[in-house]
Amino acid sequence: MPETVDVAVIGGGVIGLSVARELRRAGVEQVAVLEREPAVGQGSSSRANGGVRAQFTTRVNVEFSAFSIAELERLDRETGLLGFHQTGYLLLTGTEAGERSLRSAVELQRSLGVAVEWLSPPEVLERVPFLRADGLRAGSFHGRDGFLDPHGVVTAMRQDAERLGARIVTGAEVVAVERARTGFEVTTGDGTFRSRRVVNAAGPWAGRVAALLGVDLPVAPVRRNLAYVREPAGPPGALIPMCVDLDTGVLVRREVSGGFVVAWSDPDDPPSWDTTLDPRFLEALGSRVGHRFPLLEEVPVDARQCWAGLYPETPDHHAVVGDTPEVPGFVQCAGFGGHGVMHAPAAGRAVAELVALGRCDTFDLRPLRPSRFAEGDLVVETAVL
Ligand SMILES: Cc1cc2nc3c(=O)[nH]c(=O)nc-3n(C[C@H](O)[C@H](O)[C@H](O)COP(=O)(O)OP(=O)(O)OC[C@H]3O[C@@H](n4cnc5c(N)ncnc54)[C@H](O)[C@@H]3O)c2cc1C
């Protein structure tokens, strides 16, 4: 006999686990997370850098961040699992156009209650003395941003979801979803579930899951790379803000145990399922990192200490959160690009409200609605790293 649940969540990454946890908190009775791997959190969530920031350029992303930061702070206090270091994010620019965009982003963030500081070059150097300040015009800084351990977030979300009574089924690859008289029939390699609603939280695979119901969902996998660079000399220095050189796209943070994690994303990378390190990444990094981080320019990057993973990307760099007009009850929660770990609490809350109340009161989800692609009505997030 198929098992009957209220909501089947496809995908046990940080998003699916957060959705399950929030559904139970909202009083939805039978919640099952269906994850194809033997353990949860093995997809994109296992490759993330752990950055958390409120410094986005659209209202919905800033609001998702503000909500999520508060929830991540609370979860870290309660569980001690997140390793949330609120070092702040420091965004830097040396161009006139960059300064204009940064200033308008800061105005938006402040208008939404996020306490972002505007820093002059000397103030930037006070925070990170080893930066090259040549040509620097300004920086923006938000002290509640920072970085955490993505595995810790997955563990905390899983534990809380289970404690609240959600069922997490691993080794359960969803191979078919069909509409039934009162909802859906979800077939896994390991059994069938009848479900009133289905949530698509399959990360980079969300397009494939949507296709099981004939739905066209433009979430594409895009390979992203990270490098660990050892401390150039001497003992590890103090933690620094997550520094983002907006002029080159290079992002640098110091690890708690010393050394630096360095990232750079090529905006022109095409979709790909490849998760091996892209050799072009090391070249690109080499030519860019010295622009603001001369300290790291001469340190060799060991390819064995680099890794890559997939961003679940959308054309406008916004997630897709909402019911599917052509298949009511099939709720999308995917496409979080490079901000899925940090936005997981908000994503979970949004879906839980949609399911439990039939509407979302906490956020205006219009910019994230699935139908926007067909309507050609996209608002683009430009602060993508
Ligand atoms: C290099 C890199 C750096 C990043 N840095 C950051 C960062 O600093 N901050 C941040 O917030 N985010 C970051 N991200 C992005 C973040 O990792 C993702 O946005 C987030 O993990 C997406 O979570 P998810 O649950 O949607 O996807 P996933 O974690 O991929 O989970 C989806 C799950 O669905 C499962 N699944 C797929 N198909 C099926 C099926 N048919 N049946 C059952 N299960 C299925 C998969 O096995 C997987 O476990 C980074 C990503 C990468 C690659």
The ligand as a Gaussian input file, in Angstrom:
#p B3LYP/6-31G(d) Opt

LIG

0 1
 C       31.028000      26.306000      -4.736000
 C       29.741000      26.768000      -4.105000
 C       29.767000      27.786000      -3.168000
 C       28.567000      28.220000      -2.574000
 N       28.606000      29.178000      -1.615000
 C       27.469000      29.555000      -0.988000
 C       27.493000      30.501000       0.066000
 O       28.548000      31.025000       0.415000
 N       26.323000      30.826000       0.677000
 C       25.115000      30.253000       0.310000
 O       24.100000      30.596000       0.893000
 N       25.071000      29.376000      -0.704000
 C       26.204000      29.001000      -1.356000
 N       26.151000      28.110000      -2.379000
 C       24.844000      27.722000      -2.908000
 C       24.160000      26.683000      -2.070000
 O       25.028000      25.595000      -1.848000
 C       22.886000      26.218000      -2.781000
 O       22.103000      27.301000      -3.198000
 C       22.049000      25.347000      -1.840000
 O       22.843000      24.319000      -1.286000
 C       20.877000      24.756000      -2.569000
 O       20.249000      23.864000      -1.691000
 P       19.177000      22.846000      -2.246000
 O       18.658000      22.120000      -1.086000
 O       18.225000      23.584000      -3.136000
 O       20.026000      21.891000      -3.233000
 P       20.865000      20.598000      -2.883000
 O       21.690000      20.753000      -1.689000
 O       21.561000      20.199000      -4.142000
 O       19.751000      19.549000      -2.535000
 C       18.934000      18.989000      -3.530000
 C       18.752000      17.524000      -3.167000
 O       17.802000      16.932000      -4.046000
 C       18.187000      15.591000      -4.230000
 N       17.502000      15.095000      -5.426000
 C       17.669000      15.512000      -6.698000
 N       16.856000      14.828000      -7.521000
 C       16.149000      13.968000      -6.737000
 C       15.151000      12.994000      -7.015000
 N       14.708000      12.769000      -8.249000
 N       14.641000      12.290000      -5.984000
 C       15.082000      12.483000      -4.693000
 N       16.040000      13.388000      -4.386000
 C       16.559000      14.129000      -5.407000
 C       19.684000      15.682000      -4.359000
 O       20.319000      14.436000      -4.120000
 C       20.037000      16.732000      -3.332000
 O       20.392000      16.181000      -2.076000
 C       27.330000      27.635000      -2.959000
 C       27.311000      26.598000      -3.890000
 C       28.510000      26.156000      -4.449000
 C       28.458000      25.037000      -5.457000

